[in-house]
């Protein structure tokens, strides 16, 4: 989300943030060329790039995929409700901006529990068509109840559910597959899942990268997963706009096509519809 000068409310929240610890949202912001990061995040990016030189390019590929998917769902598919899990700190073309350009009545709920993300979002969102929930994105019942309470959920209309480059932060013990499935199960037919995940089919690189990121972010990270593990999130859903795979190839259109020189790990996922 856009960078803002910190007001008093935000300064109060900032005091509670451990800036000596890198954060996944701020690392992503740094990789995208943003300004919302601290020395610990910059050091984390330096070390990540030393191990995985394509990390910055991957962040941009992932971002472009998000924009194309939201534009397609809001415009071509007429979806008017978007739930963005782990919203992060992007720079421009946030989900509500892309969705509302294609469908001006589109409503967007951002779900995140990173205090910097929540503080930024509260300052920039209008509240009429956008809502920020400070919540655990895997607490499906709580999240849906609060969205309903805020009047942001038309229970009969399809919803686009976004998990873009965020489930690598969820450990296997929390069973992210079950949470995604439960959420989709509770939404109407015609709802869509937009999901990307850092993935790699080289077990040793997968473990090296995961171990480094866990160390740098104080275990905010879980792990890079295999392609087959990411495929499981789409079980029972119908892929839309192309097969599940490298998101750089999902409806590339006329956007700048970023090809990875180094394909050791990729942003893997796609868009799929609930029948």
N, C-alpha and C positions, 0 to 999 in steps of 0.2 A: 504494500500500500504506500501511498505517497509519504514523503518525509515531511514532518512538521516540526516547528520549534516546540519544545516541551513547555506546556503550561504548568501552573502550580500543581494541578491534580496529577499530571503525568510525572512531575518531579517527585511527588510523594511516592508514586509507584516505583519510580526508578531506584529510589533508595533501597527498595526491598529486593532488587535484582542483583545477583552475583555476577558482576561483569568480568570477573577473573575466569569464569567458566564459559567456554564457547557454547553457542546455541545453534541448533539446526536451522531455525528460521533466519538467524542473522548470517550464518554461513551461506545460505542460499541467496540472501540479499546481496552479500559481497560478490558471489559468483556472477550475479546478474548486473553488477556494476552500481549497486545502490550505495547509500550512505549510512544506513542504520546498522552499524556494527562497531565493535570494540577491538582493542589489540588482541585479545584472546581469540576472537573470531578470525581476524586477519592471519594470525599464526596458524590456526587450524586450516585455513584455506591454503596457505603456503605448503603445509605438510601433506594435505590431501592431493594437491597438484603434483607434488613430487612423486607420489605413489600412483596416481591416476591422472595423467596429464589432460585427459579429455573432460574433466569434471566441469570446467567452465562452459564448454560447448554443450555438454549434456544439460546443464541448467537452462540454457537458451532454447534448446530443442524442446525441452519439457514445457517451458513457458509458451512457446509457439503452439504446441499441441493443445494446451489448455485453451488458448484464445480461439483456435480453429474449432475445437469441440463445442465450446459455449456458443460461438456464433452460429454454428450449424444447428445446434439443438434449439436455440431461441428463435432463429430465423426459419430454417427449413422445416423443423419439426414442431414449431409453435409451442415449445415448453415454456411455461411461465413461472416455474418455481425451481430454484437452485439451492442445494445445501452444500456448501464448500467446507470440507473437513480439513483442519490444519491449514488455515488460510495463509499464514506466513506474512512476510513483509515485502510484497512485490512493489514495483516502481510505478507502473502505469498499466493501463488495460487490465484493471481488476475485474473480477467476474461480473460484478453488477454493472460496470461501465460497458463491457462487451455485450452482455445480455440485453441491457436496456437500449443499446443502439439498434439491436435487431428487433426488440419487442419492448416498447417503452413502459409496459405495465409489469414487466418481469420483476419478481421479488427474489431477493437473495439473502440467505442466512449464512453467516460466517461462524464457524465453530472452532474455537482455539482456546488453549489454556496457558499460552505463553504471555506473561504479563505485559511485555513490550508490544506484542502484536495487538492485544486487547486494547491497550491505552491508545495506540495509534488509530486503530479502527474506530474507537468511540469518538475521536476528534473529527474524523473525516466523513463518517456516514450520516446520511440525512435522517434515517429513522423511519421514513415513510415507506420506502421500498427495500430497505436494507436493515438487517438486524445482526448484531454481534452477540454471540453467546459465549460466555466464559465457562467452558464445560469440557469434560473429558469426552472426546469425540466417539469413544466406544460405549458410552453410557446411553444406548439407543433409547430406552424408555424415558429417561430424564430429558434428553435432547428433544424428542418428539413432543413430549408433554409441554415443554417450555415454548416450543415453536407454535404449538396449537394455542396455548394460553395467550401468546402475543398476537394471535389472529393472523399468523403468517402461513397457515397451512390450509389449502383447499383440499380436503381429504379425498375428493373424487377426481381431482386432476393429476396427471402424471408429474413426477418430480425428477429432476436430474440431480443425481447424487455424485459429488466429486471427492475422490481420494487421489489427488495428484501429488506424486512424489512425497508421500507422508507415511505410508504404512511400513516403510523401512525402519520407522521409529517404534514399531509395535512388536514386542517379543512374541515368539511362538507360544509361550505359556499363556498369553492373553488371547490366543486363537483369533487373529484378525479375520480369518476366513469366515468364522461363525458370525462375527459381528456384522460384516458386510452383508452376509446372506440374511441375517435376521432383519436388518434395516430394509433391504429390498423386499423381503417377504411382507413387510408391513405397509408397503406403498402400492398404489394402484397399478394395474396392467398398463403398459405404455411408458412406465418410468424407465429411466436410463441410468446406467452406471458409467462414469468416466473415471478411469483408473490408470495411473502409471506408477511404475515401481522400478527402482534401480535393480538391475538384474544382470547376471553373469553366469555362464555355464562352466567357468573354470573354478573348481572348488577352492584351490589355494588362494587365488586372487580375491575370491569372494570373502574368505575368512580374514585375509590380511587387511582388506579395506574396512570390513566390519569392525575388526579389532581396533584399528586406528581411530575410527569415528567414535566408537564407544569410549575410548580413552580420552579423546579430545572434548567430548560433549558431556562427560560425567554420566555415561550410560543413558543419555536421551535417545541414543541410537539402538536399534536391535541388530538388523543385518541386511546385507544385500542378499536377494534370493535368486533361485534358479528360475529359468523360463517356465518350467512345468509348475513350480509353486505359484507363480503369478497367474498362470492359466486357470488355476483352481478358483480364483476370485470370480471368474466369469461362468462357472458351471451353471447350466440351466438357462443362460441368457443368450440372446441372439446378437452376434457381432453386427455392428452398423458402420458403414463407411469404409469397410476394409477388415481384414483379419486381425486378430490379436497378435501383436508383434512389436517391432521397433516403432515407436510413436512418431519418429521422423517421417515415416512412410504413410501415416494416417491422413487421408485426404490432403495431400500436400498443396494442391491448388497452385496459386501464383506466388505464395509466400516464398521468401528466400529459403531454399532447401539446404539445410545444414547437413553435410555428410561427414560422418566421423572418420578421421584418419585412423584413429585407434579405436577398435571396436571391442576392447577387452570387457567393458561393461556398457550397457545401454539403458535408456529409459524404455521399458517394455510395458505394453498395455494396450488400451484402446477404448472404444465406446461400445456398449452392448445394451440391448433393450429387453425389458421384462415382457414376456409374451402375455 
